[in-house]
Amino acid sequence: MNVKISYTVPFSRVPDTITELMRQTCNELEVVGTKLKMNAFDEHEETPLQKMKRIDEVRKELSTIDLLLEDCYTILAGYNKALAEMHMPKQRTEEPQHERVQQGGSSNSSTEGSNGSVRG
């Protein structure tokens, strides 16, 4: 049974984490490849059921390797998205505020209110 786990690493450590996961994946792939070669060319007599069992074991191990590669892919996709967002210019969400002046009466009788508008 496989279980997904997650843990937090600093953003700057993501490439190193991926490299380590890829190393682990390569090592496991080499082990499985060696098992497959040994089983495929094994000279001692095995029954078809024994060979089928060995093939099934290799397939399960390859499935686990595929899951590791999928995890690497998903992590890299998220990392790539974050990099792209970091390099995108930030869009202003606020519009500049314009001074609003209310007109009413002559400028001599106008006083400034507490909200900065001119009252007549």
N, CA, C and O atoms as a GROMACS GRO file, in nm:
protein
  480
    1MET      N    1   0.084  -0.117   0.000
    1MET     CA    2   0.000   0.000   0.000
    1MET      C    3   0.090   0.124   0.000
    1MET      O    4   0.189   0.131   0.073
    2ASN      N    5   0.053   0.220  -0.082
    2ASN     CA    6   0.126   0.346  -0.088
    2ASN      C    7   0.049   0.454  -0.014
    2ASN      O    8  -0.074   0.453  -0.012
    3VAL      N    9   0.123   0.546   0.046
    3VAL     CA   10   0.064   0.656   0.119
    3VAL      C   11   0.132   0.784   0.074
    3VAL      O   12   0.254   0.790   0.066
    4LYS      N   13   0.052   0.887   0.044
    4LYS     CA   14   0.107   1.019   0.008
    4LYS      C   15   0.142   1.092   0.136
    4LYS      O   16   0.064   1.093   0.231
    5ILE      N   17   0.260   1.153   0.138
    5ILE     CA   18   0.299   1.237   0.250
    5ILE      C   19   0.340   1.372   0.194
    5ILE      O   20   0.370   1.385   0.075
    6SER      N   21   0.340   1.472   0.279
    6SER     CA   22   0.387   1.602   0.236
    6SER      C   23   0.467   1.663   0.349
    6SER      O   24   0.444   1.636   0.466
    7TYR      N   25   0.562   1.746   0.310
    7TYR     CA   26   0.639   1.819   0.408
    7TYR      C   27   0.684   1.949   0.346
    7TYR      O   28   0.680   1.965   0.224
    8THR      N   29   0.724   2.043   0.429
    8THR     CA   30   0.756   2.177   0.384
    8THR      C   31   0.907   2.196   0.377
    8THR      O   32   0.981   2.158   0.468
    9VAL      N   33   0.950   2.254   0.266
    9VAL     CA   34   1.091   2.291   0.250
    9VAL      C   35   1.095   2.436   0.202
    9VAL      O   36   1.000   2.484   0.140
   10PRO      N   37   1.205   2.505   0.230
   10PRO     CA   38   1.217   2.641   0.178
   10PRO      C   39   1.213   2.639   0.025
   10PRO      O   40   1.258   2.544  -0.038
   11PHE      N   41   1.158   2.744  -0.033
   11PHE     CA   42   1.144   2.753  -0.179
   11PHE      C   43   1.277   2.728  -0.249
   11PHE      O   44   1.282   2.661  -0.352
   12SER      N   45   1.385   2.781  -0.193
   12SER     CA   46   1.518   2.767  -0.254
   12SER      C   47   1.568   2.623  -0.253
   12SER      O   48   1.660   2.590  -0.328
   13ARG      N   49   1.510   2.537  -0.168
   13ARG     CA   50   1.554   2.398  -0.157
   13ARG      C   51   1.476   2.303  -0.250
   13ARG      O   52   1.508   2.185  -0.257
   14VAL      N   53   1.377   2.354  -0.318
   14VAL     CA   54   1.295   2.268  -0.404
   14VAL      C   55   1.380   2.199  -0.511
   14VAL      O   56   1.365   2.078  -0.529
   15PRO      N   57   1.469   2.269  -0.584
   15PRO     CA   58   1.550   2.198  -0.684
   15PRO      C   59   1.635   2.086  -0.624
   15PRO      O   60   1.649   1.980  -0.684
   16ASP      N   61   1.692   2.109  -0.505
   16ASP     CA   62   1.772   2.004  -0.440
   16ASP      C   63   1.685   1.886  -0.399
   16ASP      O   64   1.727   1.771  -0.409
   17THR      N   65   1.565   1.915  -0.354
   17THR     CA   66   1.473   1.809  -0.314
   17THR      C   67   1.435   1.725  -0.435
   17THR      O   68   1.430   1.602  -0.426
   18ILE      N   69   1.408   1.789  -0.546
   18ILE     CA   70   1.375   1.717  -0.670
   18ILE      C   71   1.494   1.631  -0.714
   18ILE      O   72   1.476   1.515  -0.752
   19THR      N   73   1.613   1.688  -0.708
   19THR     CA   74   1.733   1.611  -0.746
   19THR      C   75   1.746   1.486  -0.661
   19THR      O   76   1.777   1.378  -0.713
   20GLU      N   77   1.724   1.499  -0.532
   20GLU     CA   78   1.733   1.383  -0.443
   20GLU      C   79   1.626   1.279  -0.476
   20GLU      O   80   1.654   1.159  -0.478
   21LEU      N   81   1.504   1.324  -0.501
   21LEU     CA   82   1.398   1.230  -0.539
   21LEU      C   83   1.430   1.160  -0.671
   21LEU      O   84   1.404   1.040  -0.686
   22MET      N   85   1.488   1.233  -0.764
   22MET     CA   86   1.524   1.172  -0.893
   22MET      C   87   1.637   1.070  -0.875
   22MET      O   88   1.637   0.965  -0.940
   23ARG      N   89   1.734   1.101  -0.787
   23ARG     CA   90   1.840   1.003  -0.758
   23ARG      C   91   1.782   0.875  -0.702
   23ARG      O   92   1.818   0.765  -0.743
   24GLN      N   93   1.692   0.892  -0.607
   24GLN     CA   94   1.627   0.777  -0.545
   24GLN      C   95   1.553   0.695  -0.652
   24GLN      O   96   1.561   0.572  -0.653
   25THR      N   97   1.483   0.763  -0.739
   25THR     CA   98   1.408   0.698  -0.845
   25THR      C   99   1.501   0.621  -0.939
   25THR      O  100   1.473   0.507  -0.976
   26CYS      N  101   1.612   0.684  -0.977
   26CYS     CA  102   1.710   0.618  -1.065
   26CYS      C  103   1.768   0.493  -1.000
   26CYS      O  104   1.783   0.389  -1.064
   27ASN      N  105   1.802   0.505  -0.871
   27ASN     CA  106   1.856   0.389  -0.800
   27ASN      C  107   1.757   0.274  -0.798
   27ASN      O  108   1.793   0.158  -0.821
   28GLU      N  109   1.632   0.306  -0.769
   28GLU     CA  110   1.530   0.201  -0.765
   28GLU      C  111   1.507   0.140  -0.904
   28GLU      O  112   1.484   0.020  -0.917
   29LEU      N  113   1.515   0.223  -1.005
   29LEU     CA  114   1.498   0.173  -1.142
   29LEU      C  115   1.613   0.079  -1.180
   29LEU      O  116   1.591  -0.023  -1.246
   30GLU      N  117   1.735   0.112  -1.138
   30GLU     CA  118   1.850   0.023  -1.164
   30GLU      C  119   1.832  -0.111  -1.094
   30GLU      O  120   1.862  -0.215  -1.152
   31VAL      N  121   1.783  -0.109  -0.971
   31VAL     CA  122   1.761  -0.234  -0.897
   31VAL      C  123   1.657  -0.319  -0.968
   31VAL      O  124   1.675  -0.440  -0.985
   32VAL      N  125   1.548  -0.257  -1.009
   32VAL     CA  126   1.442  -0.331  -1.078
   32VAL      C  127   1.493  -0.384  -1.211
   32VAL      O  128   1.462  -0.497  -1.249
   33GLY      N  129   1.571  -0.302  -1.282
   33GLY     CA  130   1.628  -0.347  -1.410
   33GLY      C  131   1.717  -0.468  -1.392
   33GLY      O  132   1.714  -0.561  -1.473
   34THR      N  133   1.796  -0.468  -1.287
   34THR     CA  134   1.884  -0.582  -1.258
   34THR      C  135   1.800  -0.706  -1.227
   34THR      O  136   1.830  -0.815  -1.276
   35LYS      N  137   1.696  -0.690  -1.146
   35LYS     CA  138   1.608  -0.804  -1.116
   35LYS      C  139   1.545  -0.860  -1.242
   35LYS      O  140   1.536  -0.981  -1.260
   36LEU      N  141   1.503  -0.770  -1.329
   36LEU     CA  142   1.438  -0.814  -1.452
   36LEU      C  143   1.536  -0.891  -1.540
   36LEU      O  144   1.502  -0.995  -1.597
   37LYS      N  145   1.658  -0.839  -1.552
   37LYS     CA  146   1.759  -0.910  -1.632
   37LYS      C  147   1.789  -1.046  -1.574
   37LYS      O  148   1.798  -1.145  -1.647
   38MET      N  149   1.805  -1.053  -1.443
   38MET     CA  150   1.837  -1.181  -1.379
   38MET      C  151   1.724  -1.281  -1.399
   38MET      O  152   1.749  -1.399  -1.425
   39ASN      N  153   1.601  -1.235  -1.388
   39ASN     CA  154   1.487  -1.325  -1.401
   39ASN      C  155   1.463  -1.366  -1.545
   39ASN      O  156   1.425  -1.480  -1.572
   40ALA      N  157   1.484  -1.274  -1.638
   40ALA     CA  158   1.456  -1.303  -1.778
   40ALA      C  159   1.556  -1.404  -1.835
   40ALA      O  160   1.521  -1.485  -1.922
   41PHE      N  161   1.679  -1.399  -1.786
   41PHE     CA  162   1.783  -1.485  -1.843
   41PHE      C  163   1.828  -1.592  -1.744
   41PHE      O  164   1.934  -1.653  -1.762
   42ASP      N  165   1.748  -1.615  -1.641
   42ASP     CA  166   1.781  -1.716  -1.542
   42ASP      C  167   1.776  -1.854  -1.608
   42ASP      O  168   1.675  -1.892  -1.667
   43GLU      N  169   1.885  -1.927  -1.596
   43GLU     CA  170   1.895  -2.056  -1.665
   43GLU      C  171   1.832  -2.171  -1.587
   43GLU      O  172   1.796  -2.273  -1.646
   44HIS      N  173   1.818  -2.156  -1.455
   44HIS     CA  174   1.760  -2.269  -1.383
   44HIS      C  175   1.612  -2.279  -1.415
   44HIS      O  176   1.546  -2.181  -1.449
   45GLU      N  177   1.564  -2.397  -1.402
   45GLU     CA  178   1.427  -2.421  -1.447
   45GLU      C  179   1.326  -2.368  -1.347
   45GLU      O  180   1.333  -2.397  -1.227
   46GLU      N  181   1.236  -2.291  -1.396
   46GLU     CA  182   1.126  -2.239  -1.316
   46GLU      C  183   0.996  -2.278  -1.385
   46GLU      O  184   0.990  -2.296  -1.506
   47THR      N  185   0.894  -2.289  -1.305
   47THR     CA  186   0.764  -2.315  -1.364
   47THR      C  187   0.710  -2.184  -1.419
   47THR      O  188   0.755  -2.077  -1.377
   48PRO      N  189   0.617  -2.190  -1.510
   48PRO     CA  190   0.556  -2.067  -1.560
   48PRO      C  191   0.495  -1.983  -1.446
   48PRO      O  192   0.500  -1.860  -1.453
   49LEU      N  193   0.438  -2.045  -1.345
   49LEU     CA  194   0.380  -1.970  -1.233
   49LEU      C  195   0.486  -1.895  -1.155
   49LEU      O  196   0.461  -1.783  -1.110
   50GLN      N  197   0.604  -1.953  -1.138
   50GLN     CA  198   0.714  -1.885  -1.068
   50GLN      C  199   0.760  -1.763  -1.147
   50GLN      O  200   0.784  -1.657  -1.091
   51LYS      N  201   0.772  -1.780  -1.279
   51LYS     CA  202   0.811  -1.667  -1.364
   51LYS      C  203   0.705  -1.557  -1.361
   51LYS      O  204   0.737  -1.439  -1.355
   52MET      N  205   0.580  -1.597  -1.365
   52MET     CA  206   0.471  -1.500  -1.360
   52MET      C  207   0.478  -1.420  -1.229
   52MET      O  208   0.456  -1.299  -1.229
   53LYS      N  209   0.508  -1.488  -1.118
   53LYS     CA  210   0.518  -1.421  -0.989
   53LYS      C  211   0.632  -1.318  -0.991
   53LYS      O  212   0.615  -1.207  -0.943
   54ARG      N  213   0.746  -1.355  -1.046
   54ARG     CA  214   0.860  -1.264  -1.054
   54ARG      C  215   0.828  -1.143  -1.144
   54ARG      O  216   0.863  -1.030  -1.112
   55ILE      N  217   0.762  -1.170  -1.254
   55ILE     CA  218   0.723  -1.060  -1.344
   55ILE      C  219   0.627  -0.965  -1.273
   55ILE      O  220   0.639  -0.843  -1.285
   56ASP      N  221   0.532  -1.021  -1.199
   56ASP     CA  222   0.436  -0.937  -1.127
   56ASP      C  223   0.508  -0.851  -1.022
   56ASP      O  224   0.471  -0.735  -1.003
   57GLU      N  225   0.607  -0.906  -0.955
   57GLU     CA  226   0.684  -0.829  -0.857
   57GLU      C  227   0.754  -0.711  -0.924
   57GLU      O  228   0.754  -0.600  -0.870
   58VAL      N  229   0.813  -0.735  -1.039
   58VAL     CA  230   0.881  -0.628  -1.112
   58VAL      C  231   0.781  -0.521  -1.154
   58VAL      O  232   0.809  -0.402  -1.144
   59ARG      N  233   0.666  -0.563  -1.202
   59ARG     CA  234   0.563  -0.466  -1.243
   59ARG      C  235   0.519  -0.378  -1.126
   59ARG      O  236   0.499  -0.258  -1.143
   60LYS      N  237   0.504  -0.437  -1.008
   60LYS     CA  238   0.464  -0.360  -0.890
   60LYS      C  239   0.574  -0.259  -0.853
   60LYS      O  240   0.544  -0.145  -0.817
   61GLU      N  241   0.698  -0.301  -0.862
   61GLU     CA  242   0.808  -0.210  -0.832
   61GLU      C  243   0.815  -0.097  -0.935
   61GLU      O  244   0.844   0.018  -0.900
   62LEU      N  245   0.789  -0.129  -1.061
   62LEU     CA  246   0.785  -0.025  -1.164
   62LEU      C  247   0.670   0.073  -1.140
   62LEU      O  248   0.682   0.192  -1.167
   63SER      N  249   0.559   0.022  -1.089
   63SER     CA  250   0.446   0.108  -1.055
   63SER      C  251   0.485   0.208  -0.946
   63SER      O  252   0.448   0.325  -0.952
   64THR      N  253   0.560   0.162  -0.847
   64THR     CA  254   0.607   0.250  -0.740
   64THR      C  255   0.700   0.357  -0.796
   64THR      O  256   0.694   0.473  -0.756
   65ILE      N  257   0.786   0.318  -0.888
   65ILE     CA  258   0.877   0.413  -0.952
   65ILE      C  259   0.797   0.517  -1.031
   65ILE      O  260   0.830   0.635  -1.030
   66ASP      N  261   0.694   0.471  -1.099
   66ASP     CA  262   0.609   0.564  -1.174
   66ASP      C  263   0.544   0.666  -1.080
   66ASP      O  264   0.533   0.784  -1.116
   67LEU      N  265   0.503   0.624  -0.962
   67LEU     CA  266   0.444   0.716  -0.864
   67LEU      C  267   0.548   0.819  -0.818
   67LEU      O  268   0.515   0.936  -0.799
   68LEU      N  269   0.672   0.776  -0.800
   68LEU     CA  270   0.779   0.870  -0.763
   68LEU      C  271   0.800   0.973  -0.873
   68LEU      O  272   0.817   1.092  -0.845
   69LEU      N  273   0.800   0.928  -0.996
   69LEU     CA  274   0.816   1.021  -1.109
   69LEU      C  275   0.699   1.117  -1.118
   69LEU      O  276   0.717   1.235  -1.150
   70GLU      N  277   0.579   1.068  -1.090
   70GLU     CA  278   0.461   1.156  -1.090
   70GLU      C  279   0.474   1.262  -0.981
   70GLU      O  280   0.440   1.378  -1.004
   71ASP      N  281   0.524   1.223  -0.864
   71ASP     CA  282   0.545   1.320  -0.756
   71ASP      C  283   0.646   1.427  -0.799
   71ASP      O  284   0.625   1.546  -0.776
   72CYS      N  285   0.756   1.384  -0.860
   72CYS     CA  286   0.856   1.480  -0.909
   72CYS      C  287   0.794   1.576  -1.009
   72CYS      O  288   0.818   1.697  -1.002
   73TYR      N  289   0.716   1.524  -1.099
   73TYR     CA  290   0.650   1.605  -1.201
   73TYR      C  291   0.558   1.709  -1.136
   73TYR      O  292   0.560   1.826  -1.172
   74THR      N  293   0.478   1.664  -1.039
   74THR     CA  294   0.383   1.754  -0.973
   74THR      C  295   0.456   1.864  -0.895
   74THR      O  296   0.416   1.980  -0.900
   75ILE      N  297   0.560   1.827  -0.825
   75ILE     CA  298   0.638   1.926  -0.750
   75ILE      C  299   0.700   2.028  -0.844
   75ILE      O  300   0.695   2.148  -0.819
   76LEU      N  301   0.758   1.980  -0.955
   76LEU     CA  302   0.818   2.071  -1.052
   76LEU      C  303   0.715   2.161  -1.117
   76LEU      O  304   0.744   2.278  -1.144
   77ALA      N  305   0.596   2.110  -1.142
   77ALA     CA  306   0.491   2.193  -1.201
   77ALA      C  307   0.455   2.308  -1.106
   77ALA      O  308   0.439   2.422  -1.148
   78GLY      N  309   0.442   2.277  -0.978
   78GLY     CA  310   0.412   2.380  -0.879
   78GLY      C  311   0.526   2.480  -0.865
   78GLY      O  312   0.503   2.600  -0.852
   79TYR      N  313   0.648   2.430  -0.867
   79TYR     CA  314   0.766   2.517  -0.857
   79TYR      C  315   0.774   2.610  -0.978
   79TYR      O  316   0.800   2.729  -0.965
   80ASN      N  317   0.750   2.554  -1.096
   80ASN     CA  318   0.753   2.632  -1.219
   80ASN      C  319   0.646   2.741  -1.218
   80ASN      O  320   0.670   2.854  -1.261
   81LYS      N  321   0.528   2.707  -1.168
   81LYS     CA  322   0.419   2.805  -1.160
   81LYS      C  323   0.456   2.918  -1.063
   81LYS      O  324   0.432   3.035  -1.091
   82ALA      N  325   0.514   2.881  -0.951
   82ALA     CA  326   0.556   2.983  -0.854
   82ALA      C  327   0.664   3.074  -0.912
   82ALA      O  328   0.662   3.195  -0.890
   83LEU      N  329   0.758   3.016  -0.985
   83LEU     CA  330   0.863   3.097  -1.050
   83LEU      C  331   0.802   3.195  -1.149
   83LEU      O  332   0.841   3.312  -1.154
   84ALA      N  333   0.708   3.147  -1.228
   84ALA     CA  334   0.643   3.233  -1.327
   84ALA      C  335   0.568   3.348  -1.259
   84ALA      O  336   0.574   3.462  -1.304
   85GLU      N  337   0.500   3.317  -1.150
   85GLU     CA  338   0.426   3.420  -1.078
   85GLU      C  339   0.520   3.523  -1.015
   85GLU      O  340   0.486   3.641  -1.006
   86MET      N  341   0.637   3.478  -0.970
   86MET     CA  342   0.734   3.569  -0.911
   86MET      C  343   0.789   3.667  -1.013
   86MET      O  344   0.822   3.781  -0.979
   87HIS      N  345   0.798   3.624  -1.138
   87HIS     CA  346   0.856   3.708  -1.242
   87HIS      C  347   0.753   3.789  -1.320
   87HIS      O  348   0.789   3.870  -1.405
   88MET      N  349   0.626   3.768  -1.291
   88MET     CA  350   0.522   3.845  -1.357
   88MET      C  351   0.513   3.981  -1.289
   88MET      O  352   0.522   3.991  -1.167
   89PRO      N  353   0.496   4.087  -1.368
   89PRO     CA  354   0.478   4.218  -1.305
   89PRO      C  355   0.349   4.219  -1.225
   89PRO      O  356   0.247   4.166  -1.269
   90LYS      N  357   0.356   4.278  -1.109
   90LYS     CA  358   0.237   4.284  -1.025
   90LYS      C  359   0.139   4.384  -1.084
   90LYS      O  360   0.176   4.496  -1.118
   91GLN      N  361   0.015   4.343  -1.095
   91GLN     CA  362  -0.088   4.432  -1.148
   91GLN      C  363  -0.147   4.510  -1.031
   91GLN      O  364  -0.170   4.456  -0.923
   92ARG      N  365  -0.169   4.636  -1.056
   92ARG     CA  366  -0.228   4.720  -0.952
   92ARG      C  367  -0.375   4.689  -0.942
   92ARG      O  368  -0.448   4.692  -1.041
   93THR      N  369  -0.418   4.659  -0.823
   93THR     CA  370  -0.559   4.630  -0.803
   93THR      C  371  -0.634   4.754  -0.755
   93THR      O  372  -0.757   4.759  -0.762
   94GLU      N  373  -0.560   4.854  -0.706
   94GLU     CA  374  -0.623   4.977  -0.659
   94GLU      C  375  -0.617   5.082  -0.769
   94GLU      O  376  -0.516   5.098  -0.836
   95GLU      N  377  -0.728   5.154  -0.784
   95GLU     CA  378  -0.728   5.265  -0.878
   95GLU      C  379  -0.684   5.389  -0.803
   95GLU      O  380  -0.713   5.402  -0.684
   96PRO      N  381  -0.615   5.480  -0.870
   96PRO     CA  382  -0.572   5.601  -0.800
   96PRO      C  383  -0.694   5.680  -0.753
   96PRO      O  384  -0.794   5.691  -0.822
   97GLN      N  385  -0.680   5.733  -0.635
   97GLN     CA  386  -0.791   5.811  -0.579
   97GLN      C  387  -0.780   5.954  -0.630
   97GLN      O  388  -0.673   6.014  -0.625
   98HIS      N  389  -0.890   6.006  -0.677
   98HIS     CA  390  -0.896   6.143  -0.726
   98HIS      C  391  -0.956   6.231  -0.618
   98HIS      O  392  -1.048   6.192  -0.546
   99GLU      N  393  -0.902   6.352  -0.608
   99GLU     CA  394  -0.959   6.446  -0.512
   99GLU      C  395  -1.096   6.485  -0.562
   99GLU      O  396  -1.116   6.514  -0.680
  100ARG      N  397  -1.188   6.486  -0.471
  100ARG     CA  398  -1.322   6.529  -0.508
  100ARG      C  399  -1.348   6.663  -0.440
  100ARG      O  400  -1.331   6.679  -0.319
  101VAL      N  401  -1.389   6.756  -0.520
  101VAL     CA  402  -1.420   6.890  -0.468
  101VAL      C  403  -1.565   6.919  -0.501
  101VAL      O  404  -1.606   6.914  -0.617
  102GLN      N  405  -1.640   6.949  -0.399
  102GLN     CA  406  -1.779   6.986  -0.420
  102GLN      C  407  -1.785   7.137  -0.433
  102GLN      O  408  -1.722   7.210  -0.356
  103GLN      N  409  -1.860   7.182  -0.529
  103GLN     CA  410  -1.874   7.327  -0.549
  103GLN      C  411  -2.004   7.373  -0.487
  103GLN      O  412  -2.107   7.307  -0.497
  104GLY      N  413  -1.996   7.486  -0.425
  104GLY     CA  414  -2.117   7.542  -0.367
  104GLY      C  415  -2.083   7.675  -0.303
  104GLY      O  416  -2.013   7.678  -0.202
  105GLY      N  417  -2.129   7.781  -0.357
  105GLY     CA  418  -2.101   7.913  -0.302
  105GLY      C  419  -1.968   7.965  -0.351
  105GLY      O  420  -1.902   7.901  -0.432
  106SER      N  421  -1.930   8.078  -0.301
  106SER     CA  422  -1.806   8.141  -0.344
  106SER      C  423  -1.689   8.081  -0.268
  106SER      O  424  -1.707   8.020  -0.162
  107SER      N  425  -1.569   8.099  -0.321
  107SER     CA  426  -1.451   8.043  -0.259
  107SER      C  427  -1.419   8.110  -0.126
  107SER      O  428  -1.348   8.052  -0.044
  108ASN      N  429  -1.471   8.233  -0.104
  108ASN     CA  430  -1.444   8.303   0.021
  108ASN      C  431  -1.521   8.240   0.137
  108ASN      O  432  -1.473   8.241   0.250
  109SER      N  433  -1.638   8.185   0.110
  109SER     CA  434  -1.719   8.132   0.217
  109SER      C  435  -1.701   7.982   0.235
  109SER      O  436  -1.769   7.921   0.318
  110SER      N  437  -1.611   7.921   0.160
  110SER     CA  438  -1.590   7.777   0.169
  110SER      C  439  -1.496   7.743   0.283
  110SER      O  440  -1.399   7.813   0.310
  111THR      N  441  -1.528   7.633   0.350
  111THR     CA  442  -1.440   7.582   0.454
  111THR      C  443  -1.416   7.435   0.427
  111THR      O  444  -1.499   7.366   0.367
  112GLU      N  445  -1.302   7.388   0.471
  112GLU     CA  446  -1.268   7.247   0.446
  112GLU      C  447  -1.330   7.163   0.554
  112GLU      O  448  -1.317   7.193   0.673
  113GLY      N  449  -1.399   7.057   0.513
  113GLY     CA  450  -1.461   6.967   0.608
  113GLY      C  451  -1.362   6.866   0.662
  113GLY      O  452  -1.247   6.863   0.620
  114SER      N  453  -1.407   6.782   0.756
  114SER     CA  454  -1.319   6.685   0.818
  114SER      C  455  -1.277   6.574   0.723
  114SER      O  456  -1.176   6.509   0.748
  115ASN      N  457  -1.350   6.551   0.615
  115ASN     CA  458  -1.314   6.446   0.521
  115ASN      C  459  -1.230   6.498   0.404
  115ASN      O  460  -1.202   6.424   0.311
  116GLY      N  461  -1.190   6.623   0.408
  116GLY     CA  462  -1.104   6.678   0.304
  116GLY      C  463  -1.180   6.740   0.189
  116GLY      O  464  -1.118   6.795   0.098
  117SER      N  465  -1.312   6.733   0.190
  117SER     CA  466  -1.388   6.795   0.080
  117SER      C  467  -1.417   6.939   0.116
  117SER      O  468  -1.409   6.979   0.233
  118VAL      N  469  -1.450   7.014   0.016
  118VAL     CA  470  -1.478   7.155   0.037
  118VAL      C  471  -1.628   7.172   0.049
  118VAL      O  472  -1.705   7.127  -0.035
  119ARG      N  473  -1.667   7.238   0.158
  119ARG     CA  474  -1.809   7.262   0.180
  119ARG      C  475  -1.840   7.408   0.158
  119ARG      O  476  -1.755   7.494   0.182
  120GLY      N  477  -1.958   7.437   0.115
  120GLY     CA  478  -1.998   7.575   0.090
  120GLY      C  479  -2.083   7.630   0.198
  120GLY      O  480  -2.124   7.746   0.190
   0.00000   0.00000   0.00000
